[in-house]
Amino acid sequence: MRGIPERRLKGRAKKAAYVIPLAGRRRPVISIPSESEHMTEAEGWLERFDRDHRDLPPATWIAALVVVFGTVGVLWSLPVPAEFYEISPFLNWGSAFLMATAVYYFIISLSLAIGMLPFVLGVGAFQLWLENSGHSAMQTSLALFALGLAGLWFGHRKRGGILAVIKDLQHMMIAPAWMLWVIYRWVGIPT
């Protein structure tokens, strides 16, 4: 039995679906998403992240940000090749990580990327300040990272414990974007 092409208008997105007549009813078998559905992929991903993190205590939000500051600080403190310094005295592993993060934010959502730019620049400015202060940047960053991990564990202790913390580390740079996305939804700014 061959599928019959059918065009439907669902919401604002058009879909091409192939259906097989079955007992007088037509059921979709294969659905090909339209271009406008791909634009909401980031929002769907953030909704799944939201579903997993919705009922965590607010201290977990702060802990996630502290982990970001600590991780970028550790990367910032690592030795860099001389070629990096020839390009720019500000180019190091931490600043390269922040640049890649900014590009990723622009890929998933323009409005989130614009909203995240102050955060990314703030992390970079904090690392520059830390580098020029009298404190050891590596030790301070490792302490921030450990403090953030402890906060994440405290927030996840009832829901997955250390495995949930490890999963959050994989999503480290998505957590700040998710926090902004939650604020955007609350205020009514589209993503």
N, C-alpha and C positions, 0 to 999 in steps of 0.2 A: 504494500500500500504506500503510495507516494504522499509526501507532505504537500499541503496546499498553501502557497504564500498568502499572507494576509497583512494588510497595513492597518495599524491602529494609532489613534492619538491618545496617549495616556499622560495626563497632566499637560506639561509643555513639551514633553519629549516624544518624538516619533520612534516607534520600534518596528522592525521587520521581524515577524515571527512566523515560523512554519508550524502549521497545526495538522493534526491527523483527526479526521472524523471518527468518533468513537461513540457508538450507541446514540447517535443523533446529537451528540455534543461535540464541540470542537475544543481541544485542549492544546495549549502551547507546548511544543517539544523543545525547540531551540529558540532562544531569544538573542538577537543581535543588538547590543546597546547602541544608541545613537551618540553623536558627538556631544550633545548637551548633557547626557548622562555621565560622560567621562569627567565633566567639569565638577561634578559633585562627589567624585571619588574621595577627595581629601576630607570632605565633610562626613562622609560615611565612615572613613577611617577614624576620624576624631570622635564620632559618636560611639564607635566600638571602644575606643580608649576611655571615653567618658563613662560608659557602662561599667567598665572594670574599676574605675577610680572614683565614682560618684560619692560613695558614702565613707570615704577616708577622712580622718580628722584634718583640719586646716594646717596643723603643724607639718603634715606630709607635703603640702604645697611648698612651704618654706624649705623643708629638707631637700626637696627636688632641686630648688634653685641653688642651695648651698652645694649640692653635688656638682652642678654645672660649673659654679665658680671654682670649686676645687679641682675638677678635671681639667678645665681650661688652664688653670694655674700650673698644674703639673706639666701639661703639654708646653706651656709658655716657658717653663724653666729648663726644659730639656735642651741639650746642646744642639746647635744647628750648623749645617755646612756653611763654609765661608761664602758660597754662592748666594745663600739667602741674604746675608748681610750686604752683599754687593747690590742686590736688587733694592732692598730697603732695610734700614736699621730696625723697622718694626715687624719685618717678616720673620716669623718663627713658627714652630709647630702649633702653638696655641692660636696665633692669628690666622694661620692657614685653616685650622679647624673652624674658627668663627666665620671665615669667608665662605667655606663650603656649606656651613649651616645656613648662612644668609641666602645663598643660591638655592638651597633646598627649600627654604621657606617661600621664595619667589616661585618655585616650581609648584608647590602644593596650593598656594593661594596668595594672590596679590595683596588682598586686604590684610591677611595675617602677616605677610612679609613686611608691609609698611608698619604695622603695629609692633612687630618684633625688632625692627631696626634700633629703636632706643635701648632695648634690652641687650642686644648684641654689642652695640657701641658702649653701653655701660659696663659690660663684662670686660671688654677690651680696655676701657679707661681704668677700671679697678686693677687690672693686671699691670698696666703701666705704672699706676701709683704704687702698687706693691713692689714692683721691680725697683723703683727709685726710693723706696722707704728704707729704713734701717733694718727691717725684718727680713728673714730668709724667705724668699718667695716659695721655694720648694717645700720647706717645713710648714709654712702657713697654709699652702694649698693642700698638702697631705692632711693636715689637721682639719681643714674645711671638708675635704672629701670624707674623712672618717666620721666627722660630726654629721654630715648629710646622710651617710649610710646608716648611722645609728637612728637618725630621725625617720628614714624610710622604713627601717625594720620595725620601729615602734609603731608606725602607722599601719604596717602590713602584718603585724604579729598575729592577728586573729584571722587573716585572710591569705594564707599561703606562706607567711613567714619569709624565710630567706630566699625561697624560689621566686616569690613575688618581687623581692628587692632586686634579684638578678635580672628578672624580666624588665623591671623599671630602668635598670642601668642600660639595657639595650635601647630603650626609648628615651634616653636622657634628654636629647634636644627636642623631642616632641612634647615633653611635659610642659615646658614654658609656652609653646604654641597652643597646647590644649588649654592651659590656664587663660590665655588671652581669648581663645575661642569661647570659653565659658562666659567670660566677661562680655564679649561681643554679643552672644546670644541674650544675655541678661539686659544689655542696653538696647539691642535691636539692630546691630550693625551686621549686614550680610557678609558672609565669607565667600 
